[in-house]
Amino acid sequence: MLYIWGGGLLMKDECLIRSAFAQNTKKGCELLFRRYYANLCNHALRFVHSREVAEDIVAEVFAVFIQNRTFEQITYSYRAYLYKSVRHRAYNYLKWNVNRTAPLDGINMQAVTSAYNPFETLHFNELYAHVEQVVEQLPAQCRRAYVLKRVEGKSLEEIATELEITSKSVEALITRALSRLRSKLKNHCFM
């Protein structure tokens, strides 16, 4: 999924990183790391709720990405690949963490493990894909504000500065995006 935002910001980033890889692998890896590391840590943090674990997950993703020379195989978007890899590694961490924790007296393990039920995971993945589809259909400025807030975890002020609009306008864009998401997802069981 490659977002083409105002001025083609992400497309420019992707082209710049791709040309850096073509010139020098080390330079490309360094540029990719500097561009996405912080945002990927915030993305992982949403799943694992620990800054250290999130940073470890992102570091592992980058290490495997570079060691396996995955950058040579990507034909679409480095950003999309990295976000998806971090999300999957975070899921794997959560599954591993639940399985290695010994049952404690007084804790209903069925309730705990049901949170990682494969059917729920499948439902979550389908829902996530549907949300991505709805987000891609949003108007460009609205989509950009939503992704900066909800995916990258930026504050309203940071988004306003980046988009060169007021914080109130950012708030209105995000509200509009959430309203569209609610209306498109109203048939899902949790809504």
C-alpha positions as CSV (number, residue, x, y, z in Angstrom):
1,M,0.0,0.0,0.0
2,L,1.7,3.2,-1.1
3,Y,0.0,6.4,-0.1
4,I,0.5,9.3,-2.5
5,W,0.0,12.3,-0.3
6,G,0.2,16.0,-0.9
7,G,3.2,16.6,-3.2
8,G,3.8,12.9,-3.5
9,L,5.7,12.9,-0.2
10,L,5.8,9.2,0.3
11,M,6.4,8.5,-3.4
12,K,9.4,10.9,-3.2
13,D,10.7,9.1,-0.1
14,E,10.3,5.7,-1.9
15,C,12.1,7.0,-5.0
16,L,14.9,8.6,-3.0
17,I,15.4,5.4,-1.0
18,R,15.2,3.2,-4.1
19,S,17.8,5.3,-5.9
20,A,20.0,5.3,-2.7
21,F,19.9,1.4,-2.8
22,A,20.8,1.5,-6.5
23,Q,23.9,3.6,-5.7
24,N,25.1,2.1,-2.4
25,T,23.4,-0.6,-0.4
26,K,24.7,0.7,2.9
27,K,23.5,4.2,2.1
28,G,20.1,2.9,1.2
29,C,19.8,0.9,4.4
30,E,20.8,3.9,6.5
31,L,18.3,6.2,4.7
32,L,15.5,3.6,5.1
33,F,16.3,3.2,8.8
34,R,16.4,7.0,9.5
35,R,13.1,7.5,7.6
36,Y,11.0,4.8,9.2
37,Y,12.6,3.6,12.5
38,A,10.7,6.0,14.9
39,N,7.3,5.5,13.2
40,L,7.8,1.7,13.1
41,C,8.6,1.7,16.8
42,N,5.3,3.7,17.5
43,H,3.5,1.1,15.3
44,A,4.9,-1.8,17.2
45,L,4.2,-0.1,20.5
46,R,0.5,-0.2,19.7
47,F,0.6,-4.0,19.8
48,V,3.2,-4.8,22.5
49,H,2.8,-1.9,24.9
50,S,6.4,-1.8,25.8
51,R,8.9,0.7,24.3
52,E,11.9,-1.7,24.7
53,V,10.1,-4.6,23.1
54,A,8.8,-2.4,20.3
55,E,12.4,-1.2,19.6
56,D,13.7,-4.8,19.6
57,I,11.0,-5.9,17.2
58,V,11.8,-3.0,14.8
59,A,15.5,-3.7,15.1
60,E,15.0,-7.4,14.3
61,V,12.9,-6.5,11.3
62,F,15.6,-4.2,9.9
63,A,18.3,-6.8,10.7
64,V,16.5,-9.5,8.8
65,F,15.6,-7.1,6.0
66,I,19.3,-6.2,5.5
67,Q,20.8,-9.6,6.2
68,N,18.5,-11.3,3.7
69,R,18.8,-8.4,1.2
70,T,15.0,-8.2,1.1
71,F,15.3,-4.7,-0.3
72,E,16.4,-6.3,-3.7
73,Q,13.1,-8.2,-3.9
74,I,10.6,-5.4,-3.1
75,T,8.9,-4.0,-6.1
76,Y,6.2,-2.0,-4.5
77,S,6.8,0.0,-1.2
78,Y,9.5,-0.4,1.4
79,R,7.2,1.4,3.9
80,A,4.3,-1.1,3.4
81,Y,6.6,-4.0,3.6
82,L,8.2,-2.8,6.9
83,Y,4.9,-1.9,8.5
84,K,3.5,-5.3,7.7
85,S,6.7,-7.1,8.9
86,V,6.6,-5.2,12.2
87,R,2.9,-6.0,12.7
88,H,3.5,-9.7,12.1
89,R,6.6,-9.8,14.3
90,A,4.6,-8.1,17.1
91,Y,1.8,-10.7,16.7
92,N,4.4,-13.5,16.9
93,Y,5.9,-11.9,20.0
94,L,2.5,-11.8,21.6
95,K,1.7,-15.4,20.8
96,W,5.1,-16.5,22.1
97,N,4.7,-14.4,25.2
98,V,1.3,-16.0,26.0
99,N,2.6,-19.5,25.4
100,R,5.7,-19.2,27.5
101,T,3.9,-17.7,30.5
102,A,3.1,-20.4,33.1
103,P,-0.6,-20.4,34.3
104,L,-1.0,-18.6,37.5
105,D,-3.5,-19.6,40.2
106,G,-6.7,-17.6,40.1
107,I,-6.3,-16.6,36.4
108,N,-8.8,-17.9,33.9
109,M,-6.4,-19.2,31.2
110,Q,-9.2,-19.8,28.8
111,A,-10.1,-16.1,28.9
112,V,-6.5,-15.2,28.3
113,T,-5.9,-17.6,25.4
114,S,-9.2,-16.7,23.8
115,A,-7.7,-13.3,23.2
116,Y,-5.3,-15.0,20.8
117,N,-7.8,-17.3,19.3
118,P,-7.0,-18.0,15.6
119,F,-10.6,-17.1,14.6
120,E,-10.3,-13.8,16.3
121,T,-6.9,-13.3,14.6
122,L,-8.5,-14.0,11.2
123,H,-11.4,-11.7,12.0
124,F,-8.9,-9.0,13.0
125,N,-6.9,-9.4,9.8
126,E,-10.0,-9.2,7.7
127,L,-11.1,-6.1,9.6
128,Y,-7.7,-4.6,9.3
129,A,-7.7,-5.1,5.5
130,H,-11.2,-3.6,5.3
131,V,-10.1,-0.6,7.3
132,E,-7.1,-0.1,5.0
133,Q,-9.4,-0.2,2.0
134,V,-11.7,2.4,3.5
135,V,-8.7,4.6,4.5
136,E,-7.4,4.4,0.9
137,Q,-10.8,5.7,-0.4
138,L,-10.6,8.8,1.8
139,P,-9.8,12.1,0.2
140,A,-6.0,12.7,0.1
141,Q,-5.7,15.3,2.9
142,C,-8.2,13.5,5.1
143,R,-6.3,10.2,4.6
144,R,-3.0,11.8,5.3
145,A,-4.2,13.4,8.6
146,Y,-5.7,10.1,9.7
147,V,-2.6,8.0,9.0
148,L,-0.3,10.6,10.7
149,K,-2.5,10.5,13.8
150,R,-3.6,6.9,14.0
151,V,-0.7,5.0,12.4
152,E,2.3,7.2,13.1
153,G,1.0,8.5,16.4
154,K,1.7,12.2,15.8
155,S,0.0,14.9,17.8
156,L,-2.5,17.3,16.3
157,E,0.1,20.1,16.4
158,E,2.7,18.0,14.6
159,I,0.2,17.1,11.9
160,A,-0.9,20.7,11.6
161,T,2.7,21.8,11.1
162,E,3.4,19.1,8.5
163,L,0.2,19.8,6.6
164,E,0.5,23.5,7.0
165,I,-3.1,23.9,8.4
166,T,-4.5,24.6,11.8
167,S,-5.0,22.1,14.6
168,K,-8.7,22.5,14.3
169,S,-8.6,21.6,10.6
170,V,-6.6,18.5,11.5
171,E,-9.2,17.6,14.1
172,A,-12.0,18.1,11.6
173,L,-10.2,15.9,9.0
174,I,-9.6,13.1,11.5
175,T,-13.3,13.3,12.7
176,R,-14.4,13.1,9.1
177,A,-12.1,10.0,8.6
178,L,-13.5,8.3,11.7
179,S,-17.0,9.1,10.7
180,R,-16.4,7.5,7.3
181,L,-14.8,4.5,9.0
182,R,-17.7,4.1,11.4
183,S,-20.3,4.2,8.6
184,K,-18.4,1.7,6.3
185,L,-17.7,-0.7,9.2
186,K,-21.1,-0.5,10.9
187,N,-22.0,-4.1,9.8
188,H,-19.1,-5.6,11.6
189,C,-20.1,-7.4,14.9
190,F,-18.2,-5.0,17.2
191,M,-19.9,-1.9,16.1
